[in-house]
Amino acid sequence: MPPAPGSTEEPPEPVPLGQRLYDNVFLLLTVSLLIMFGVFTGWGMWEILTMPPATLP
């Protein structure tokens, strides 16, 4: 249906990139899992590598 005469109908604004990224649930899940595994694996490796040698009795 054509717009009514005298009406100023503007085209809808494009959705911003940030909103599109935050609306993607699977992307958020993947990124959060990668960050979690990366941080905890790095933390564990740091703890193992910086542990002082044990003194034997």
C-alpha positions in Angstrom: 0.0 0.0 0.0 1.5 3.4 -0.9 2.1 5.8 1.9 -0.6 8.4 2.6 0.1 11.8 1.0 1.8 14.2 3.3 3.3 11.5 5.6 7.0 11.5 6.1 7.9 7.8 6.6 11.6 7.3 7.2 13.3 3.9 6.5 14.2 2.0 9.7 17.6 2.5 11.2 20.1 -0.3 10.8 20.8 -2.4 13.8 24.2 -1.5 15.4 27.0 -4.1 15.3 27.2 -4.3 19.1 23.5 -5.1 19.4 23.8 -7.8 16.7 26.7 -9.4 18.6 25.0 -9.3 22.0 21.8 -10.7 20.5 23.7 -13.8 19.2 23.4 -16.3 22.1 25.6 -18.9 20.6 28.4 -16.5 20.0 28.2 -15.3 23.6 28.3 -18.9 24.8 31.3 -19.8 22.6 33.3 -16.7 23.6 32.6 -17.2 27.3 33.7 -20.8 27.2 36.9 -19.9 25.3 37.7 -17.2 27.9 36.9 -19.5 30.8 39.1 -22.4 29.5 41.9 -20.1 28.4 42.0 -18.3 31.8 41.8 -21.4 34.0 44.2 -23.4 31.8 46.7 -20.5 31.8 46.3 -20.1 35.6 46.9 -23.8 36.2 50.0 -23.9 34.0 51.3 -20.8 35.8 50.8 -22.5 39.1 52.6 -25.7 38.0 55.5 -23.9 36.4 56.2 -21.5 39.3 55.9 -24.1 42.0 59.1 -24.5 44.0 60.7 -27.9 44.0 59.6 -30.1 46.8 62.2 -30.9 49.6 62.6 -34.6 50.1 62.9 -35.8 53.7 
